[in-house]
Amino acid sequence: MLGNLRKCTIVEEIEDADVIIINTCGFIQSAKEESLETIFGAAQVKQDAAALGRRIELIVTGCMTERYRTELTQELPEVDAIYGIGEYDALSSHLSESKLPWKSDSRLLLSPRHFAYLRIADGCNQQCGFCAIPGIRGKLRSRTIEQCTDEARRLATHGVQELNIISQDTTSYGWDLYGRDRNNNHLLKLLDSLEAIETLPWIRIIYNYPAYISDAYLRHIAASTRICKYLDVPIQHIADSVLRAMRRGVTQAQTRDLIERIRTIIPEAAIRTTLIVGYPGESEQDFLELADFVSQAQFERLGVFMYSDEDGTYAYSLAGKIPQREIQRRHDHIMHLQKEIAERKNRALIGTTQRVLVDSQENDYWLGRTQFDMPEVDNSVIIHADTEIEVGTFQNVRIENAFEYDIEGSISA
């Protein structure tokens, strides 16, 4: 959107804007609440400016407007225009005398210049019981290998050192373009093309749907010198009854087999997963089974979502809703288990030297990440150095201390 509005001036403070554009999320209740709070805050800025005789235009776009366009149009009269997802042409046309067609090479990065996200597909063909994304973003629509590679090459030219590959279902990449293939051949061809970009040291693959991870794919990651040994695999649960109710398309046995295959083929891999607690019908026995599995699997990175009851999803009409207080208890219990696991794994790194990508400077120290940590989500490395080090560079850091979610060390020769 920003890239498509290059003729506009982007200001730092909302009060200085002539036009405020809010890009919303409509996935879960907390995200919708945050979006609405942001809209109300901007509406207040608009009202204050009007009292001083200055007009500000307020535009809202994104997933929440795609999902609730009619309701928002009726209930938010202070909003001047509403656009759904992907309506870049209409939005830019609204703000300019001539239509500005959207082009992928118009992109402006919101992330620091040394890492970026590459969307290889949009939409999802899965029908998970808790998820509203297919209803919002539609069916899987992959970009071609050429389109993805061209954008990656441009990003590398501008100094990007880490490319984070994203979509709603990465391991189904290309099924809509090149045919259904459970061996990940389309994704492997894309990875080959991206790995040929010599100025791109790190490639990280995010959201690997557990039902479609082949041994060939794992072997490719194991052999690669550019792909981070980081497997983001949201399993959501382990109890078979809950997995069936979630409509995940995998069983407990298949999930355990997948974790074992990852550990065998890529022994050094960090596995990140997400879980959902409090799904309708999740019994205490189901929850205890999940907690035992977390203790057994020893995931390097783990996040826990508290079930959010979303209208329009399969789970919304299910019986057996769990009280919020109980959902919170289950969340806290799993997170307590994971904190102990995470600290123990971090302490095992003391005395080792890790290759770290430096993200930022904070007073007299720097923050960075290993290949096992996704930006803005996972652990940080607290870096001490006797001389200035440049943000966006790789440094060898000897680990000297460890905490629950961070490690600390000094620059190593």
VEXDREN-2710 file (C-alpha; in Angstrom, 1 decimal):
% VEXDREN-2710
k/r/px/py/pz
1/MET/0.0/0.0/0.0
2/LEU/2.8/2.4/0.9
3/GLY/4.7/1.6/-2.2
4/ASN/1.6/2.3/-4.2
5/LEU/1.4/5.8/-2.6
6/ARG/4.9/7.0/-3.3
7/LYS/3.6/10.3/-4.5
8/CYS/2.2/10.9/-1.0
9/THR/4.3/12.1/1.9
10/ILE/4.4/9.7/4.8
11/VAL/4.5/11.5/8.1
12/GLU/5.7/10.1/11.5
13/GLU/2.9/11.6/13.7
14/ILE/-0.7/10.9/13.1
15/GLU/-1.7/14.5/14.0
16/ASP/0.3/15.7/11.0
17/ALA/-1.5/13.6/8.4
18/ASP/-4.1/14.8/5.9
19/VAL/-5.1/11.2/5.4
20/ILE/-5.0/8.4/7.9
21/ILE/-5.1/4.8/6.6
22/ILE/-5.6/2.0/9.1
23/ASN/-4.9/-1.5/7.9
24/THR/-6.9/-3.8/10.2
25/CYS/-6.8/-7.5/11.3
26/GLY/-9.9/-9.5/11.7
27/PHE/-8.6/-12.9/12.6
28/ILE/-9.3/-13.2/16.3
29/GLN/-11.3/-11.2/18.9
30/SER/-8.2/-9.5/20.4
31/ALA/-7.0/-8.4/17.0
32/LYS/-10.4/-7.0/16.1
33/GLU/-10.5/-5.1/19.4
34/GLU/-7.1/-3.6/18.7
35/SER/-8.2/-2.6/15.3
36/LEU/-11.3/-0.9/16.6
37/GLU/-9.3/0.9/19.3
38/THR/-7.0/2.3/16.7
39/ILE/-9.9/3.4/14.5
40/PHE/-11.5/5.2/17.5
41/GLY/-8.2/6.9/18.4
42/ALA/-7.8/8.1/14.8
43/ALA/-11.4/9.3/14.8
44/GLN/-10.6/11.4/17.9
45/VAL/-7.6/12.9/16.1
46/LYS/-9.8/13.7/13.2
47/GLN/-12.4/15.4/15.4
48/ASP/-9.8/17.4/17.3
49/ALA/-8.4/18.6/13.9
50/ALA/-11.8/19.6/12.7
51/ALA/-12.3/21.8/15.8
52/LEU/-9.2/23.7/14.7
53/GLY/-10.5/24.0/11.1
54/ARG/-8.4/21.3/9.5
55/ARG/-9.9/18.4/7.7
56/ILE/-8.4/14.9/8.1
57/GLU/-9.7/12.0/6.0
58/LEU/-9.9/8.6/7.7
59/ILE/-9.7/5.4/5.6
60/VAL/-9.9/1.9/6.9
61/THR/-8.8/-1.2/5.0
62/GLY/-7.6/-4.8/5.6
63/CYS/-9.1/-8.1/6.8
64/MET/-11.6/-6.7/9.3
65/THR/-13.2/-4.5/6.7
66/GLU/-13.3/-7.5/4.3
67/ARG/-15.0/-9.5/6.9
68/TYR/-17.4/-6.9/8.3
69/ARG/-17.7/-4.2/5.6
70/THR/-21.5/-3.8/5.9
71/GLU/-21.4/-3.6/9.7
72/LEU/-18.5/-1.2/9.8
73/THR/-20.0/1.1/7.1
74/GLN/-23.2/1.4/9.2
75/GLU/-21.5/1.7/12.6
76/LEU/-18.5/3.9/11.9
77/PRO/-19.9/7.1/10.3
78/GLU/-16.6/8.9/11.2
79/VAL/-14.8/6.7/8.6
80/ASP/-14.7/8.4/5.2
81/ALA/-13.9/5.3/3.1
82/ILE/-13.7/1.5/3.6
83/TYR/-11.7/-0.9/1.4
84/GLY/-11.3/-4.7/1.6
85/ILE/-8.1/-6.7/1.1
86/GLY/-6.2/-6.2/-2.1
87/GLU/-8.1/-3.1/-3.2
88/TYR/-4.8/-1.2/-3.8
89/ASP/-5.9/0.3/-7.1
90/ALA/-9.2/1.6/-5.7
91/LEU/-7.5/3.1/-2.6
92/SER/-4.7/4.8/-4.6
93/SER/-7.3/6.1/-7.1
94/HIS/-9.3/7.5/-4.2
95/LEU/-6.3/9.6/-3.2
96/SER/-5.0/10.7/-6.6
97/GLU/-6.3/12.3/-9.7
98/SER/-5.0/9.4/-11.9
99/LYS/-5.3/5.7/-11.1
100/LEU/-2.0/4.3/-9.8
101/PRO/-2.0/0.5/-10.7
102/TRP/-0.5/-1.7/-7.9
103/LYS/2.8/-3.3/-8.7
104/SER/4.8/-5.6/-6.5
105/ASP/8.0/-3.7/-7.3
106/SER/6.5/-0.6/-5.8
107/ARG/6.9/-2.0/-2.3
108/LEU/8.3/0.0/0.6
109/LEU/9.7/-1.9/3.5
110/LEU/8.3/-1.4/7.0
111/SER/10.9/-3.7/8.5
112/PRO/14.6/-2.8/9.1
113/ARG/16.4/-2.9/5.8
114/HIS/18.4/-6.1/6.7
115/PHE/15.3/-8.4/6.9
116/ALA/12.1/-8.6/4.9
117/TYR/9.1/-10.8/4.4
118/LEU/8.3/-12.4/1.1
119/ARG/4.6/-13.5/0.6
120/ILE/4.6/-16.4/-1.8
121/ALA/0.9/-17.1/-1.6
122/ASP/-2.3/-15.7/-0.2
123/GLY/-5.5/-17.5/1.0
124/CYS/-5.8/-21.1/2.3
125/ASN/-7.6/-24.3/1.2
126/GLN/-7.6/-25.8/4.7
127/GLN/-10.8/-25.9/6.7
128/CYS/-9.5/-25.7/10.2
129/GLY/-12.4/-25.4/12.6
130/PHE/-11.1/-22.4/14.5
131/CYS/-9.9/-20.3/11.6
132/ALA/-11.7/-17.5/9.7
133/ILE/-8.9/-16.9/7.2
134/PRO/-10.3/-18.9/4.3
135/GLY/-13.5/-16.9/4.6
136/ILE/-11.6/-13.6/4.7
137/ARG/-8.8/-14.2/2.2
138/GLY/-10.2/-16.9/0.0
139/LYS/-8.7/-20.0/-1.5
140/LEU/-4.9/-20.5/-2.0
141/ARG/-3.5/-18.2/-4.7
142/SER/0.2/-18.8/-5.2
143/ARG/2.6/-16.3/-6.9
144/THR/4.7/-17.8/-9.6
145/ILE/8.3/-18.8/-8.9
146/GLU/9.5/-16.0/-11.2
147/GLN/7.4/-13.4/-9.4
148/CYS/8.7/-14.5/-6.0
149/THR/12.3/-14.7/-7.2
150/ASP/12.2/-11.3/-8.9
151/GLU/11.0/-9.6/-5.7
152/ALA/13.5/-11.5/-3.6
153/ARG/16.3/-10.3/-5.9
154/ARG/15.2/-6.7/-5.6
155/LEU/15.1/-7.0/-1.8
156/ALA/18.6/-8.5/-1.8
157/THR/19.8/-5.7/-4.0
158/HIS/18.6/-3.2/-1.4
159/GLY/20.6/-4.9/1.4
160/VAL/18.2/-7.5/2.8
161/GLN/20.2/-10.2/4.6
162/GLU/17.3/-12.4/5.8
163/LEU/14.3/-13.3/3.7
164/ASN/11.3/-14.7/5.7
165/ILE/9.0/-16.7/3.4
166/ILE/5.3/-16.3/4.5
167/SER/1.9/-17.4/3.5
168/GLN/-1.1/-19.0/5.3
169/ASP/-0.1/-22.5/4.1
170/THR/3.5/-22.5/2.8
171/THR/3.8/-26.2/2.3
172/SER/0.9/-26.2/-0.2
173/TYR/2.7/-23.6/-2.3
174/GLY/2.1/-24.0/-6.0
175/TRP/-0.8/-26.5/-5.8
176/ASP/-3.1/-24.0/-7.6
177/LEU/-0.6/-23.2/-10.3
178/TYR/1.4/-26.4/-10.9
179/GLY/-0.8/-29.2/-9.5
180/ARG/-1.3/-30.9/-6.2
181/ASP/1.9/-32.4/-4.9
182/ARG/2.5/-33.7/-1.3
183/ASN/6.2/-34.0/-1.8
184/ASN/6.7/-30.2/-1.8
185/ASN/8.3/-30.2/-5.3
186/HIS/6.9/-26.8/-6.2
187/LEU/8.2/-25.3/-3.0
188/LEU/11.6/-27.0/-3.5
189/LYS/11.9/-25.5/-7.0
190/LEU/11.1/-22.0/-5.5
191/LEU/13.8/-22.6/-2.8
192/ASP/16.3/-23.6/-5.5
193/SER/15.6/-20.3/-7.3
194/LEU/15.9/-18.2/-4.1
195/GLU/19.1/-19.9/-2.9
196/ALA/20.7/-19.0/-6.2
197/ILE/20.6/-15.3/-5.1
198/GLU/24.2/-15.2/-3.7
199/THR/23.7/-12.0/-1.7
200/LEU/20.9/-13.5/0.4
201/PRO/22.6/-15.3/3.3
202/TRP/19.5/-16.4/5.3
203/ILE/16.2/-17.8/4.1
204/ARG/13.6/-18.6/6.8
205/ILE/10.4/-20.6/6.0
206/ILE/7.4/-19.8/8.1
207/TYR/4.1/-21.7/8.5
208/ASN/4.7/-25.3/7.4
209/TYR/1.3/-27.1/7.6
210/PRO/2.1/-30.4/9.4
211/ALA/0.2/-32.7/7.0
212/TYR/2.3/-31.7/4.0
213/ILE/5.9/-31.9/5.2
214/SER/7.8/-34.5/3.1
215/ASP/11.2/-36.1/3.9
216/ALA/12.5/-34.6/0.6
217/TYR/11.7/-31.1/1.9
218/LEU/13.4/-31.8/5.2
219/ARG/16.5/-33.2/3.5
220/HIS/16.7/-30.1/1.3
221/ILE/16.7/-27.8/4.4
222/ALA/19.3/-30.0/6.1
223/ALA/21.6/-29.8/3.1
224/SER/21.2/-26.1/2.5
225/THR/23.7/-23.5/3.5
226/ARG/21.2/-20.7/3.2
227/ILE/18.0/-22.0/4.7
228/CYS/17.8/-21.4/8.4
229/LYS/17.5/-24.7/10.4
230/TYR/14.2/-23.4/11.8
231/LEU/10.9/-25.3/11.4
232/ASP/7.8/-23.4/12.1
233/VAL/5.1/-26.1/12.3
234/PRO/1.9/-25.1/14.1
235/ILE/0.5/-28.4/15.4
236/GLN/-2.3/-26.7/17.5
237/HIS/-3.0/-29.9/19.7
238/ILE/-2.0/-33.5/20.2
239/ALA/-5.2/-35.2/21.5
240/ASP/-6.9/-37.1/18.6
241/SER/-10.4/-36.0/19.7
242/VAL/-9.4/-32.3/19.6
243/LEU/-7.5/-32.7/16.3
244/ARG/-10.6/-34.2/14.7
245/ALA/-12.8/-31.4/16.1
246/MET/-10.3/-28.9/14.8
247/ARG/-10.4/-30.6/11.4
248/ARG/-6.6/-30.5/11.1
249/GLY/-6.3/-33.5/8.9
250/VAL/-3.6/-35.1/11.0
251/THR/-3.5/-37.6/13.9
252/GLN/-1.5/-37.7/17.1
253/ALA/0.6/-40.5/15.6
254/GLN/1.3/-38.5/12.5
255/THR/2.3/-35.5/14.5
256/ARG/4.7/-37.5/16.7
257/ASP/6.2/-39.1/13.6
258/LEU/6.7/-35.7/12.1
259/ILE/8.6/-34.4/15.1
260/GLU/10.8/-37.5/15.1
261/ARG/11.5/-37.1/11.4
262/ILE/12.5/-33.5/11.9
263/ARG/14.8/-34.4/14.8
264/THR/16.4/-37.2/12.8
265/ILE/16.9/-35.5/9.5
266/ILE/17.8/-32.0/10.9
267/PRO/19.2/-32.8/14.3
268/GLU/20.3/-29.1/14.9
269/ALA/16.8/-27.7/14.0
270/ALA/14.9/-25.4/16.3
271/ILE/11.2/-26.4/16.1
272/ARG/8.7/-23.6/16.7
273/THR/5.0/-24.5/17.2
274/THR/1.8/-23.0/18.3
275/LEU/-1.0/-24.6/20.4
276/ILE/-4.6/-23.7/21.1
277/VAL/-6.0/-24.4/24.5
278/GLY/-9.7/-24.2/25.4
279/TYR/-11.0/-25.4/22.1
280/PRO/-14.7/-26.4/22.5
281/GLY/-14.9/-29.9/23.9
282/GLU/-11.3/-30.0/25.1
283/SER/-11.6/-32.2/28.2
284/GLU/-9.2/-32.1/31.2
285/GLN/-7.8/-35.4/30.0
286/ASP/-7.2/-33.9/26.5
287/PHE/-5.4/-30.9/28.1
288/LEU/-3.2/-33.1/30.3
289/GLU/-2.3/-35.1/27.2
290/LEU/-1.2/-31.9/25.6
291/ALA/0.8/-30.8/28.6
292/ASP/2.6/-34.2/28.7
293/PHE/3.4/-33.9/25.0
294/VAL/4.9/-30.5/25.5
295/SER/7.2/-31.9/28.2
296/GLN/8.1/-34.8/26.0
297/ALA/8.7/-33.0/22.7
298/GLN/10.9/-30.2/24.2
299/PHE/10.1/-27.6/21.6
300/GLU/12.7/-24.9/21.2
301/ARG/10.1/-22.2/20.6
302/LEU/6.4/-22.5/21.5
303/GLY/3.4/-20.1/21.6
304/VAL/0.0/-20.7/23.1
305/PHE/-3.2/-19.2/21.9
306/MET/-6.3/-19.1/24.0
307/TYR/-9.3/-20.2/21.9
308/SER/-11.2/-17.3/20.4
309/ASP/-14.9/-17.9/19.5
310/GLU/-15.1/-16.5/15.9
311/ASP/-18.5/-16.3/14.1
312/GLY/-18.5/-17.9/10.7
313/THR/-16.1/-20.7/11.8
314/TYR/-17.0/-24.4/12.3
315/ALA/-16.0/-24.2/16.0
316/TYR/-18.4/-21.3/16.7
317/SER/-21.4/-23.7/16.7
318/LEU/-19.7/-26.5/18.6
319/ALA/-21.0/-27.5/22.1
320/GLY/-18.7/-27.8/25.1
321/LYS/-17.4/-24.2/25.3
322/ILE/-14.7/-23.8/28.0
323/PRO/-15.1/-20.9/30.5
324/GLN/-12.5/-18.1/30.0
325/ARG/-11.0/-18.6/33.4
326/GLU/-10.3/-22.2/32.7
327/ILE/-8.8/-21.4/29.3
328/GLN/-6.5/-18.9/31.0
329/ARG/-5.4/-21.6/33.5
330/ARG/-4.6/-24.0/30.8
331/HIS/-2.7/-21.3/28.9
332/ASP/-0.6/-20.4/32.0
333/HIS/0.2/-24.0/32.8
334/ILE/1.6/-24.8/29.3
335/MET/3.6/-21.5/29.3
336/HIS/5.1/-22.4/32.7
337/LEU/6.2/-25.7/31.3
338/GLN/7.7/-24.1/28.2
339/LYS/9.6/-21.4/30.2
340/GLU/11.5/-24.2/32.0
341/ILE/12.2/-26.0/28.7
342/ALA/13.3/-22.7/27.0
343/GLU/15.7/-21.7/29.8
344/ARG/17.3/-25.2/30.0
345/LYS/17.9/-25.2/26.2
346/ASN/19.3/-21.6/26.3
347/ARG/21.7/-22.5/29.2
348/ALA/23.0/-25.4/27.1
349/LEU/24.3/-22.7/24.6
350/ILE/26.6/-21.2/27.2
351/GLY/30.2/-21.5/26.1
352/THR/29.2/-21.9/22.4
353/THR/29.8/-19.4/19.6
354/GLN/26.7/-18.5/17.6
355/ARG/26.4/-16.6/14.3
356/VAL/24.2/-13.7/15.0
357/LEU/22.4/-11.1/12.8
358/VAL/22.5/-7.8/14.5
359/ASP/19.0/-6.1/14.7
360/SER/19.5/-3.0/16.7
361/GLN/21.6/-1.0/19.2
362/GLU/20.2/-0.4/22.7
363/ASN/22.3/2.1/24.6
364/ASP/25.6/0.3/25.4
365/TYR/24.7/-3.1/23.9
366/TRP/23.2/-4.6/20.7
367/LEU/20.4/-7.0/20.1
368/GLY/20.5/-9.7/17.5
369/ARG/19.2/-13.2/16.6
370/THR/20.6/-16.6/15.7
371/GLN/19.2/-18.6/12.7
372/PHE/16.9/-20.3/15.2
373/ASP/14.9/-17.1/15.9
374/MET/12.3/-15.3/13.8
375/PRO/12.2/-11.5/13.9
376/GLU/9.9/-9.9/16.5
377/VAL/8.7/-13.3/17.7
378/ASP/11.5/-15.4/19.2
379/ASN/14.6/-15.0/21.4
380/SER/17.1/-12.2/21.2
381/VAL/20.8/-12.3/21.7
382/ILE/22.1/-9.5/24.0
383/ILE/25.5/-8.6/22.5
384/HIS/28.4/-6.8/24.2
385/ALA/31.3/-5.4/22.2
386/ASP/34.3/-3.2/22.8
387/THR/33.9/-1.3/19.6
388/GLU/30.9/-0.2/17.5
389/ILE/29.2/-2.9/15.4
390/GLU/26.9/-2.3/12.5
391/VAL/23.3/-3.1/12.5
392/GLY/22.4/-5.6/9.8
393/THR/25.8/-7.4/9.9
394/PHE/26.6/-11.0/11.0
395/GLN/28.7/-11.4/14.1
396/ASN/30.2/-14.3/15.9
397/VAL/29.0/-14.1/19.5
398/ARG/30.3/-16.3/22.4
399/ILE/27.4/-17.0/24.7
400/GLU/28.2/-16.2/28.4
401/ASN/24.7/-16.1/30.0
402/ALA/21.2/-17.4/29.4
403/PHE/17.7/-16.6/30.5
404/GLU/14.2/-17.9/29.8
405/TYR/13.9/-16.3/26.4
406/ASP/17.2/-14.5/25.7
407/ILE/20.9/-15.3/25.7
408/GLU/23.8/-13.0/26.2
409/GLY/27.4/-12.9/25.0
410/SER/30.3/-11.0/23.6
411/ILE/31.8/-10.6/20.2
412/SER/34.2/-13.4/19.5
413/ALA/37.2/-13.1/17.2
END
